[in-house]
Amino acid sequence: MRVAIPSPLRSYTGGREEVQARGATVAELLGELDAAFPGIRFRMIDEQDRIRVHIRLFVNRELVRDLGRHLSDRDEVQVLCALSGG
């Protein structure tokens, strides 16, 4: 499936703004992304296996909060990073 990568995480994907990955759930998809692009999962998921507060994951434009959400090959996943700082 198509995964849109935000610019702050593109250093992990060699600058690619879109990658292909598979997974039956969001957790599996992120695991596959991490296998292909080491370190990217840790930037999205914390040590308690929760989505980091500055990350938003969307499947088919629907906000996802559950890593167990099921996916199909036709789904489109978008990762967004909130800007912070002062």
Residue, then its C-alpha position, 0 to 999 in steps of 0.5 A: m500500500r502507499v504510505a505518504i511520509p512527512s518531510p521531517l521523516r524523509s531522511y529515513t527514506g532517502g528523501r522519498e515522500e512516498v513509499q510502498a509497504r505491507g501489513a495486516t495492521v498498522a503495527e505490522l505496517l510500521g514494523e515493515l517500514d522500520a525493517a526497510f528504513p531503520g529507525i523510522r518507527f521509533r520516531m512515530i511510536d514510543e517505548q510504550d507502543r503508543i503513537r507519539v503525541h506529535i504524530r498523526l496517522f491516517v488511513n484513507r483520510e481517517l485518523v487512527r489511534d489504534l495500532g491494531r487497526h486492520l489494513s487492506d492492500r488498497d488502503e492509503v496511509q499518511v503520516l503527519c508530524a505536528l510542528s512544535g517549538g517556540 
